[in-house]
Structure formats: C-alpha cells, structure tokens
Amino acid sequence: MMNESQDARYQKWEEKTRRLLEKSPERKERFETLSGIEVKRLYNRGKSVEEMDEQVGLPGEYPYTRGIHPTMYRSRYWTMRQYAGFGSAAETNKRFRYLLEQGQTGLSVAFDLPTQIGYDSDDPMALGEVGKVGVAIDSLKDMEKLFEDIPLDQVSTSMTINAPAAVLLAMYIAVAEKQGVQPHQIRGTIQNDILKEYIARGTYIFPPQPSMRLITDIFAYCAEHVPKWNTISISGYHIREAGSTAVQEVAFTLANGIAYVEAAIAAGLHVDQFAPRLSFFFNAHNHFFEEIAKFRAARRLWAKIMKERFRASNERSLQLRFHTQTGGSTLTAQQPDNNIVRVTLQALAAVLGGTQSLHTNARDEALALPTEESARIALRTQQIIAYESGVADTVDPLGGSYYIEELTDAIEREALRYIEKIDEMGGAVQAVEQGFMQREIHRVALETQRKIEAGTEIVVGVNRFCIENEVQPQIMRMDPELAKRQMEELRQVRANRDQEEVKSKLARLKRAAEGTDNLMPHILEAVKSYATVGEICNALREVFGEYQPV
C-alpha cells in the first residue's frame, strides 16, 4: 500500500465514493461558489510543489499572493477601523472618542448624503437627508468639531467620500494645521473612487473626465505635500453591494485601478511617484473560502498588472494594500442577532485573506445606524479574532491548501477575462460610459434575487428557519431637530466669515478649473476662508457641468 501511487489511490477512492453515492446521494447535483465557480468534491494536488511555490511565492515577495509583508500580523495586527458618522459633527466626535476608548486603532468617517453629492444642509436638495446616513459637514467649522480633542498626528483617518473628496481632504489638512500638525505628518485615506459611483453607487457630481482630473490633481498634490496619505481607495465594496460576484468585484475594481493609473500617467506623473499610495477597498461576503481566495487573487493580479503593463519598479507600487468591510447587503432585518455570526465569518475571511484594515458591521445596521452596544460588539468581534483565535500567529495559514490555491487560480483567471474585455472597449471609463459593468452587475443581482425567492439560495431567518411574531430590537433614532440646528449653525458661519474673501477664493477656483492648474491649492484656500462644500462644488459645477447617467 505504501508503494501505491497517489493516482491509483485516488482512483480507488473515486470508485468507492461512487458506490456510496448510489445509496446516499449528495445534497445537490452541482456545488458552486457565489461566482458560479464549481466546487469539486475533493481537491488533490493539481501541480507540483515547485510549480505551486513559483506561482504563489513567499509573503512580502512578488507576486504577493501570500501577503504584502513578510511577517504580516506577527508584527502588527490589522487596523481596526470602525466606520462611524451620524447627525452632527459634535455627536460623531463623541462616537469617535468612545470607539478609540474601546480599542479602535483608526477612524473611518461616514458622511451624510448631501455632503456626498456636494450640497449644503440648507439646500432644497438636502431636505430630509441631513445627518441621516452619516455626519453633516458644511464647512471647515464642522470639520473642526468632528476632530475636536483627537490629535491628527496620532490617528489615521479614512473618509468615505468621492465626488467632493478634494474638498473634504482640504478640510482635513486645514484642521490638522490648526492643531499644529503639518500635512506631511497626517495619515489616512480618501475613497476618491468616482468610477464605481457611476457603476454601482450613484453619488457622483461631475462627468467622468473632469472627475478624473480632480483625482489626478489629488495624486500630484499629495505626492508633494501629503506623502503619507492614501490618495484613493479603489472600491470593490460597493460593486459587490450592488450585486456583483466575487469575480466581478475583483475584475471591475482592478479595471478601475488601471484607468486611474493611466489617467495619472497621462497627466504627467511617473507611475512610481503615485502608485505606492494607491489603496483598495473590498467586501467580505458570505462564501468563506471564495472570499479568502478572492483577496489572494486580487493581490497577485494587481502585482502582475503593475509590473508587466506599467513597468513599475518600486516594490510598493506592486503591492495591493486593502481595507475590508463586512458585507452590508448580507445583513438581515429578520433575526438581527444572526448578523453577528455572519460578520464574524466574513471578518475571519478578511483576516485569513491578508487585509490591512477592517470594519465589522453591527448587527442592527439592516434596521438603522448602529447603537453604541452594537458598535462595541462589532469591534469586539475583531478583537477576539486578533487576540484569542490564533489565526494571526502565522502568515497566510491557508496557503498551500489544494482548494484555496485552485480557487485563487480560478478567480484570477476569470477576473482577467473581464479585464481583457474591458480593455477591448477602451478601458474602464469607456466601459462605464457604455453601461457594460452596470449591466453585468444587474444581470447577476437579478439571478441571485430569483434564487432567494425560489428558496434555492438559503438566507437563514429570511426564506428558511423563520420566526413568527419576532420582537424587534431597540434601534438608534435620529433627533428630528438635527437639520434645523445644522442649518442655524451654517447660517452663523456665513454671517461671521469674510464674504469678500470667500467670493475671491471661489472666483479663483473657477478660473483654475477653466484652465489646467492643479485644483487642490485653490480648494484648500477656499476651505480656509470657510467657503462651504456646496459653494465650492457649485463653483466647479458651473465649469464642469453635472453627470447624466446613460
């Protein structure tokens, strides 16, 4: 038996299994991941150890399949960056300080919808939305309150902002300077990924070309003045939330990344000047092993793209650094405590996949913004994984698993096919303008919804294992007077500032937008004069126009 070949032993096992299946069939004819990749009954060695070692590599070495750092979490845990923002700047500041006291190691800011699309709180377009899904920020005064008593040279801050990203970054720089912190000292990330807004999310302002200009202006400005800042977080998260598969999430995100690199190079930047500060943002969804393989495949594919397509020579330009958030679309309003289990599995997949920072959703977010108790449980989930589970004690603990390695290969292969198709269209901007990625996501989302309604895809507590007369938990409710107070504070800011200075700064910004100057210095000057988000965005609207979806 000891001399019997592996192939012969496998053939005997197959024959034995077939006989057993005649008596006891498997649960279904085909097992597959959420991307439709077939899951085989058993994974055996598909390639030699030498072939696998060459393809997978070592941690901290090209192609970074096993992680971007040689020691990963043995040196330092991932950043535990809980996403928070609601109501006023003062209320959100209290939540930030609470989370920092509970052991959070980085801040992540959610902005309300008017801020995200460049409207002030007193704009008619903001009616009913002020402070609802994030914090309302109208002027530098709000940003000062948001980070009051939080030393910006000691924390890193991620801001989920896209169309007006340059404005909010300018406000952050101005607040830091008021604290005596220089721009080269601050650390953090702005999402600043406008392409996925056209594809999946919808909080855009300007058409694609001027939006790309704003992004590359930020790249250039930060490379010189704010070197520790991650100038973009290229987001697959919202693509997945819109209904994409894991393969599409990787493919469309990296295609967008290619477009940003090409735009920056076309603007005169050298790839190694800005690429080390690019970062990514992925979703952690329900299929545990597919998610782990997804992160590994994305890392390897991006390294190859940067090396082979763009000839990047700086090692950091090749490394895909990413933040992860557990899947908001997987949370259920029914039996919300079940969400704690979902989030735990998703967070574990992100850690096993090698994430650099992580946000864990709260159990009640399908119903409302999270309560303090729910936010604490979500943070404790990360802390238990870090300090009690042992999964952070070795690098890429599932590396070399037959299943994980074959799944990683499959996701990379299928994602590359999508990227090649997008290349044939002229790139991600053209694919967005043609509606290609939008249609692909809608097709898959519809198929998934049909499976859930038919009961072939089980969602515990929704279409199986339901409870009648379920008791709803206490949820966080917003103060109905919030919008009035926010508008009154905005009125006071306008009344107390130097109106002529504001007018002058906005006029200079418009002239710069009509020309080719980098817009960041002009936006920063407008911000410091207490021009509002809406006023700055309206000045740019007059030059750039607004995007109308196809």
TIPA-333703 format. One line per field, with one value per residue (C-alpha): x, y, z; residue in one letter. Coordinates in Angstrom, 3 decimals. Each point is the difference from the previous one (the first is absolute). Example, Ala and Ser with C-alpha at 12.3 -4.5 7.8 and 13.67 -1.06 7.14 Angstrom:
east <- (12.300  1.370)
north <- (-4.500  3.440)
up <- (7.800  -0.660)
residuo <- (A  S)
***
This chain:
east <- (0.000  2.871  1.356  -3.365  -0.030  -2.104  -1.982  -0.804  -1.149  -2.151  -1.628  -0.898  -1.450  -2.083  -1.436  -0.845  -1.651  -2.143  -1.371  -0.851  -1.762  -2.374  -1.346  0.408  0.005  1.570  -2.164  0.037  1.324  2.438  1.747  1.316  1.210  -2.029  1.958  -1.185  3.414  -0.546  1.060  1.374  -0.613  3.696  3.053  3.185  3.396  -0.461  3.580  3.398  1.276  2.578  -2.678  -2.191  2.871  0.970  -3.564  -0.929  3.322  0.918  -1.599  1.316  1.382  -1.342  -2.713  -1.224  -2.598  0.834  -0.015  1.866  2.048  2.430  -1.354  -3.568  -1.880  2.905  1.415  -3.201  -3.702  -2.122  -1.449  -3.370  -1.792  -3.694  -2.103  -1.999  -1.835  -3.488  -1.825  2.210  3.776  -0.170  -2.018  2.334  3.017  -1.416  -0.383  3.570  1.419  -2.134  1.335  3.591  -0.502  -1.283  3.222  -0.691  3.266  -1.200  -2.906  -2.354  -2.457  -3.441  -1.443  -3.671  -1.471  -0.045  3.714  0.735  -1.581  1.214  -3.039  -0.178  -2.488  -2.267  -0.183  -3.488  1.636  1.088  -3.527  -0.618  3.551  2.094  2.043  -1.991  2.562  3.098  1.261  -0.991  3.039  -0.679  3.149  3.371  -1.801  -1.730  3.278  1.612  -2.775  0.243  3.640  -0.035  2.360  1.178  3.698  0.318  3.692  -0.868  -2.911  -0.570  -3.339  -1.893  -2.690  -2.668  -0.394  0.244  -1.296  0.969  3.043  2.360  -2.132  -0.120  3.708  0.709  -2.113  1.927  3.325  -1.286  -1.164  3.368  1.801  -2.208  1.137  3.630  0.324  1.738  -1.399  2.969  -0.918  -3.621  -0.966  -3.190  -2.021  -2.655  -2.123  0.107  -1.132  -2.501  -0.207  -1.745  -2.546  -1.063  0.014  -1.663  -0.668  -1.227  1.522  1.700  -0.019  2.154  0.433  2.793  2.746  0.032  -0.465  3.136  1.815  -0.917  1.310  3.341  0.344  -0.293  2.616  2.460  -0.672  0.307  3.126  1.682  -1.741  -1.827  2.269  -1.497  -3.542  -1.640  -1.388  -2.631  -1.725  -1.057  -3.209  -1.377  -2.138  -2.866  0.236  -0.626  -2.760  -1.746  -0.190  3.202  1.797  3.431  1.566  -1.707  1.024  3.665  -0.217  -1.906  1.989  3.356  -1.246  -0.883  3.446  1.588  -2.012  1.239  3.617  -0.348  -1.612  2.788  2.689  -1.796  0.005  3.790  0.608  2.499  -1.610  2.305  -0.738  -3.624  -0.613  1.419  -2.872  -2.786  -2.174  -3.024  -3.257  -1.675  -3.123  0.100  -3.002  -1.504  1.849  2.872  2.587  -0.849  0.581  3.429  0.964  -1.383  2.358  2.998  -0.926  -0.493  3.397  1.792  -1.834  0.704  3.711  0.182  -1.920  2.266  3.190  -0.837  -2.365  1.335  3.636  -0.106  3.352  -0.737  -0.954  -2.767  -1.563  -0.654  -1.583  -3.784  -0.812  -3.664  -2.632  -2.893  -3.539  -2.336  -2.938  -2.758  -2.295  0.249  -1.492  -3.628  -2.664  -1.499  1.691  2.712  2.123  0.766  2.000  2.611  0.794  0.070  2.319  2.323  0.446  0.480  2.539  1.907  0.141  1.415  2.720  0.887  0.107  2.546  -1.904  1.817  -3.016  -3.490  -3.455  -2.517  -3.664  -2.340  -2.886  -2.727  1.227  -2.731  -2.430  1.778  3.335  1.645  -0.501  3.086  -0.526  -0.168  3.071  1.903  -0.953  1.167  3.359  0.316  -0.472  3.252  1.785  -0.977  1.233  3.269  0.752  -1.709  -0.304  3.673  -0.641  2.365  2.962  1.226  0.042  -2.649  -1.033  -2.106  2.757  0.744  -3.509  -0.932  -3.447  1.133  2.769  -2.242  -2.761  2.526  1.107  -3.606  -0.930  3.142  -0.671  -3.668  0.727  2.715  -2.511  -2.233  2.958  1.013  -3.575  -0.002  3.372  -1.562  -2.653  2.712  0.212  -2.153  -1.140  -1.334  -1.532  -1.805  -1.216  -1.325  -1.696  1.819  0.922  -3.370  -1.835  2.207  -0.650  -3.749  -0.160  1.682  -1.964  -3.273  1.069  0.901  -3.314  -1.899  1.911  -0.832  -3.677  -0.065  1.721  2.927  2.356  -0.661  0.135  -0.461  -2.900  -1.293  -1.050  0.825  -0.071  -2.284  -1.657  -3.578  -0.768  3.654  0.793  1.888  3.053  0.482  1.524  1.724  -2.286  1.120  -1.050  -2.658  1.329  3.478  -0.481  -1.288  3.017  2.401  -1.523  0.151  3.687  0.613  -1.774  2.310  3.108  -1.106  -0.805  3.374  2.425  1.626  -2.425  2.351  2.750  -2.356  -1.155  3.609  1.110  -2.950  0.694  3.633  -1.121  -2.300  2.786  2.311  -2.668  -0.330  3.768  2.450  1.265  -0.011  -3.258  1.021  1.774  -2.999  -2.472  2.133  -0.027  -3.784  -0.449  2.135  -2.209  -2.972  -1.538  -2.435  -0.008  -3.005  1.543  3.258  -1.799  -2.356  2.995  1.321  -3.465  -0.088  3.172  -0.270  -3.764  -1.755  0.044  -3.156  -0.140  -0.451)
north <- (0.000  2.354  -0.440  0.635  3.223  2.960  -0.280  -3.650  0.752  2.835  -2.267  -2.537  2.760  1.267  -3.479  -0.512  3.431  -0.659  -3.178  1.901  2.723  -2.575  -0.554  3.526  2.756  3.384  2.992  1.398  -0.838  2.931  1.887  3.450  3.250  3.198  0.804  -3.229  -1.697  -3.743  -1.393  -3.501  -2.804  -0.248  2.043  -1.948  1.254  1.536  1.152  -0.831  1.589  1.890  1.375  1.083  1.662  1.965  1.191  0.758  1.419  0.975  2.589  3.483  -1.032  0.241  -0.893  0.538  -2.792  -0.804  3.596  3.264  -0.265  -2.824  -0.341  1.351  0.053  -1.455  3.544  2.040  -0.772  1.474  3.462  -0.371  2.870  0.162  2.093  2.695  3.204  1.285  3.194  2.918  0.268  0.318  -3.238  -1.913  1.333  -1.597  -3.363  0.243  0.606  -2.846  -2.436  1.114  -0.623  -3.505  -0.850  1.079  0.845  2.189  2.275  -0.424  2.763  -0.423  3.177  0.766  -0.083  3.783  0.203  -2.954  1.736  3.504  1.743  2.077  -0.917  2.960  -0.884  -1.127  -3.160  -0.924  0.001  -3.045  -1.358  2.165  -2.210  -3.135  -2.431  1.774  3.226  3.349  2.081  3.421  1.977  -0.099  0.838  -3.400  -1.763  1.743  -1.340  -3.481  -0.391  2.058  -1.501  -2.647  0.579  -0.485  -0.859  -3.069  -1.586  -1.024  1.002  -1.500  2.116  -1.592  2.903  0.050  2.835  2.745  -1.920  2.892  2.313  -2.301  -0.785  3.745  0.416  -2.778  1.625  3.368  -1.508  -1.708  3.289  1.684  -2.731  0.717  -3.207  0.370  -1.617  -2.384  -1.410  -0.991  -3.536  -1.319  -0.718  1.648  -2.387  2.347  -2.782  1.618  -2.768  -2.393  2.771  -0.087  -3.811  -0.858  2.734  3.239  2.800  1.728  3.703  0.704  -1.911  -2.600  2.098  2.949  -2.479  -1.822  3.345  0.662  -3.428  0.413  3.510  -1.607  -2.617  2.699  2.328  -2.713  -1.506  3.357  1.299  -2.877  -3.014  -2.331  0.394  -2.765  2.062  -2.469  -3.111  -1.795  -1.594  -3.407  0.156  1.910  -2.028  -3.100  1.750  0.728  -3.750  -1.006  -3.293  -0.300  -0.360  3.158  1.839  -0.775  0.618  3.294  1.387  -0.730  1.294  3.263  -0.028  -0.333  3.027  2.119  -0.989  0.814  3.372  0.916  -0.955  2.012  2.968  -0.180  -2.017  -2.867  -3.259  -0.438  3.578  -0.773  -3.768  -0.759  2.062  -1.773  -2.173  -2.225  -0.720  -3.394  -1.693  -3.081  -2.072  -3.299  -2.731  -0.435  -1.704  1.991  3.224  -1.105  -1.057  3.279  2.116  -2.138  0.068  3.781  0.540  -2.231  1.408  3.633  -0.744  -1.470  2.933  2.585  -1.841  -1.159  2.687  3.111  -1.033  1.170  -0.560  1.093  -3.098  1.943  0.857  -3.721  -0.647  0.000  1.422  -0.232  0.812  -2.408  0.523  -2.862  -0.293  2.483  -1.611  -3.335  1.454  -0.863  1.966  -3.333  -1.588  2.702  -1.886  -2.476  2.836  -0.343  -3.495  1.160  2.882  -2.278  -2.396  2.857  1.731  -3.253  -0.438  3.527  -0.723  -3.351  1.832  2.515  3.286  3.123  1.475  -1.166  1.318  -2.418  0.892  0.144  -2.430  2.683  1.822  -1.536  1.950  3.257  1.543  -2.158  0.595  0.349  -3.553  -1.421  1.969  -1.348  -3.624  0.528  1.310  -2.804  -2.479  1.229  0.044  -3.604  -1.125  1.873  -0.857  -3.354  -2.043  -0.493  0.601  3.000  -1.998  -1.302  1.555  -1.104  -3.056  -1.461  0.406  -3.300  -1.344  -1.823  1.592  3.550  -0.015  -1.367  2.461  2.859  -1.050  -0.209  3.465  1.531  -1.685  1.057  3.566  0.345  -0.944  2.887  2.414  -1.014  0.601  3.456  0.722  -0.803  2.667  2.595  -0.299  0.478  3.562  -1.090  -3.156  2.186  2.382  -2.986  -1.440  -3.349  -0.555  1.295  -2.526  -2.886  0.781  0.404  -3.358  -1.845  1.878  -0.994  -3.656  0.033  1.559  -2.622  -2.788  1.484  0.352  -3.575  -1.274  -1.571  2.475  -0.095  3.082  -1.095  1.809  1.381  -2.921  -2.835  -0.409  2.998  1.167  1.222  3.103  0.933  2.675  2.923  1.319  3.540  2.053  3.355  2.863  3.390  3.244  1.569  3.473  -0.797  1.570  3.277  0.275  -0.822  2.659  2.604  -0.735  0.297  3.366  1.200  -1.131  1.960  3.064  0.059  -0.657  2.515  -0.050  1.790  -2.484  -2.925  1.562  0.590  -3.563  -1.536  2.188  -1.133  -3.620  0.432  1.569  -2.865  -2.548  1.705  -0.388  -2.767  0.931  -2.602  0.722  -1.180  3.226  2.071  -2.283  0.161  3.810  0.039  -2.415  2.161  2.996  -2.087  -0.416  -2.904  -3.388  1.063  3.306  -1.643  -2.785  2.496  2.022  -3.184  -0.936  3.270  -1.028  -3.793  -0.558  -2.987  -3.647  -1.424  -3.824  -1.945)
up <- (0.000  0.802  -3.566  -1.664  -2.036  0.986  -3.266  0.680  3.545  -1.320  -2.611  2.696  2.158  -2.950  -0.671  3.677  0.178  -3.104  1.595  3.188  -2.002  -1.498  3.518  1.371  -2.671  0.654  0.895  -3.534  -3.451  -0.190  2.765  -0.871  1.498  -0.186  -3.192  -1.592  0.253  0.444  3.358  -0.480  2.471  0.788  -0.889  -0.617  -0.992  -3.471  -0.518  1.364  3.198  -2.077  -2.362  2.903  1.843  -3.109  -0.659  3.596  1.178  3.553  2.304  -0.691  -3.397  -3.556  -0.972  3.594  -0.099  3.619  1.264  -0.461  3.219  0.873  3.549  -0.467  3.337  2.006  -0.006  0.235  -0.179  -2.762  0.713  1.719  -1.684  0.911  -2.400  1.799  -0.767  0.713  0.804  0.879  0.172  3.792  0.371  -2.311  1.891  3.160  -1.807  -1.341  3.454  1.421  -2.634  0.583  3.737  -0.853  -1.847  -3.574  -1.766  -2.884  -0.875  -2.944  -0.858  -1.529  -1.518  -0.525  -3.492  -0.602  0.837  -2.289  -2.994  0.744  1.515  3.170  2.720  -0.864  -3.697  -1.099  -1.384  3.560  1.416  2.198  -0.348  2.329  2.364  -0.881  -1.454  1.260  1.502  -1.522  -0.996  -1.490  0.762  1.696  3.258  -0.084  -0.741  2.981  2.249  -1.524  1.064  3.190  2.629  -2.482  -0.830  -3.747  0.199  2.109  -1.897  -3.596  -1.499  -2.900  -1.635  -2.163  -2.401  -3.770  -2.198  2.532  1.295  -0.746  2.147  3.025  -0.262  -0.080  3.136  1.761  -0.915  1.282  3.321  0.444  -0.599  2.614  2.434  -0.886  -2.022  -3.363  -3.185  -0.245  3.440  -0.638  -0.981  -1.496  -3.120  -2.109  -2.021  -3.034  -2.380  -2.352  -2.600  2.374  0.709  -3.647  0.086  3.293  2.530  -1.575  2.126  -2.911  -0.889  -3.050  -3.286  -0.211  -1.613  2.457  2.840  -1.133  -0.082  3.635  0.947  -1.769  1.474  3.443  -0.957  -1.045  2.951  2.639  -1.551  0.688  3.128  1.795  -0.654  2.638  -1.326  -2.054  -2.862  -1.140  1.289  -3.155  1.101  -0.814  3.120  -1.588  -3.193  2.129  1.966  -3.311  -0.641  -1.798  0.433  1.626  -3.457  -1.253  3.164  -0.692  -3.742  0.044  2.930  -1.614  -3.372  1.752  1.604  -3.444  -1.179  2.912  -0.634  -3.705  0.784  2.415  -2.500  -2.700  2.410  0.109  3.182  0.104  1.129  2.985  1.087  0.930  -0.168  3.487  1.492  -1.884  2.222  -0.510  1.821  -0.204  1.299  2.217  -1.042  1.081  -1.936  2.431  -2.216  -3.135  1.911  1.234  -3.521  -1.399  2.091  -0.945  -3.716  -0.010  1.608  -2.529  -3.009  0.950  0.505  -3.506  -1.516  1.600  -0.903  -3.521  -1.285  1.726  0.572  3.620  1.691  3.577  1.997  1.767  -3.366  -0.520  3.379  0.229  3.435  0.937  2.578  0.482  1.207  0.728  -2.387  0.758  -2.572  1.845  3.201  0.655  1.810  1.074  3.045  0.070  2.572  -2.803  -1.563  2.756  -1.318  -3.627  0.846  1.972  -2.917  -2.466  2.248  0.435  -3.779  -0.358  2.560  -1.567  -3.343  1.300  0.402  1.244  1.794  0.809  0.858  1.458  -0.501  2.959  0.456  -0.301  -3.138  -2.158  2.197  0.864  0.878  2.688  3.696  2.215  1.278  -3.530  -1.076  3.005  -0.792  -3.598  1.219  2.565  -2.855  -1.558  3.335  0.787  -3.432  0.593  3.614  0.595  -3.201  -0.906  -3.723  -0.002  1.320  -3.358  -3.462  -2.528  2.013  -2.839  -2.598  -1.683  0.538  -3.205  0.080  0.790  -2.609  -2.766  0.911  -0.009  -3.487  -1.224  1.281  -1.504  -3.335  -0.193  1.161  -2.643  -2.704  1.093  0.090  -3.535  -1.191  1.629  -1.645  -3.383  0.696  0.597  3.788  3.068  -0.778  -3.389  1.516  2.555  -2.687  -1.979  3.105  -0.312  3.643  1.174  -2.189  1.123  3.668  -0.531  -1.792  2.882  2.684  -1.662  -0.179  3.697  0.994  -1.986  1.774  3.408  -0.904  -1.334  3.144  -1.859  1.702  3.731  2.192  3.596  1.634  -3.318  -2.199  2.427  3.811  0.465  3.235  0.258  2.062  0.294  2.596  -1.524  1.880  1.203  -2.796  -0.194  -1.052  -1.264  1.697  -2.268  0.926  -1.324  -3.446  1.484  2.314  -2.814  -2.247  2.791  0.590  -3.740  -0.017  2.777  -1.892  -3.050  2.117  1.784  -2.862  -2.354  -2.940  -2.396  0.726  -0.671  -3.256  -1.081  0.817  -1.866  -3.037  -0.026  0.237  -3.015  -2.071  0.944  -0.995  -3.384  -0.467  0.814  3.493  2.749  1.828  3.482  1.105  -1.134  1.795  3.161  -0.079  -0.475  2.910  2.300  -0.795  1.266  -3.427  0.288  -1.678  -2.072  -1.071  -1.088  -1.882  -1.646  -1.222  -1.632  -1.298  -1.927  -1.846  -0.191  -0.151  1.577  -1.017  -1.565  0.087  -3.224)
residuo <- (M  M  N  E  S  Q  D  A  R  Y  Q  K  W  E  E  K  T  R  R  L  L  E  K  S  P  E  R  K  E  R  F  E  T  L  S  G  I  E  V  K  R  L  Y  N  R  G  K  S  V  E  E  M  D  E  Q  V  G  L  P  G  E  Y  P  Y  T  R  G  I  H  P  T  M  Y  R  S  R  Y  W  T  M  R  Q  Y  A  G  F  G  S  A  A  E  T  N  K  R  F  R  Y  L  L  E  Q  G  Q  T  G  L  S  V  A  F  D  L  P  T  Q  I  G  Y  D  S  D  D  P  M  A  L  G  E  V  G  K  V  G  V  A  I  D  S  L  K  D  M  E  K  L  F  E  D  I  P  L  D  Q  V  S  T  S  M  T  I  N  A  P  A  A  V  L  L  A  M  Y  I  A  V  A  E  K  Q  G  V  Q  P  H  Q  I  R  G  T  I  Q  N  D  I  L  K  E  Y  I  A  R  G  T  Y  I  F  P  P  Q  P  S  M  R  L  I  T  D  I  F  A  Y  C  A  E  H  V  P  K  W  N  T  I  S  I  S  G  Y  H  I  R  E  A  G  S  T  A  V  Q  E  V  A  F  T  L  A  N  G  I  A  Y  V  E  A  A  I  A  A  G  L  H  V  D  Q  F  A  P  R  L  S  F  F  F  N  A  H  N  H  F  F  E  E  I  A  K  F  R  A  A  R  R  L  W  A  K  I  M  K  E  R  F  R  A  S  N  E  R  S  L  Q  L  R  F  H  T  Q  T  G  G  S  T  L  T  A  Q  Q  P  D  N  N  I  V  R  V  T  L  Q  A  L  A  A  V  L  G  G  T  Q  S  L  H  T  N  A  R  D  E  A  L  A  L  P  T  E  E  S  A  R  I  A  L  R  T  Q  Q  I  I  A  Y  E  S  G  V  A  D  T  V  D  P  L  G  G  S  Y  Y  I  E  E  L  T  D  A  I  E  R  E  A  L  R  Y  I  E  K  I  D  E  M  G  G  A  V  Q  A  V  E  Q  G  F  M  Q  R  E  I  H  R  V  A  L  E  T  Q  R  K  I  E  A  G  T  E  I  V  V  G  V  N  R  F  C  I  E  N  E  V  Q  P  Q  I  M  R  M  D  P  E  L  A  K  R  Q  M  E  E  L  R  Q  V  R  A  N  R  D  Q  E  E  V  K  S  K  L  A  R  L  K  R  A  A  E  G  T  D  N  L  M  P  H  I  L  E  A  V  K  S  Y  A  T  V  G  E  I  C  N  A  L  R  E  V  F  G  E  Y  Q  P  V)
***
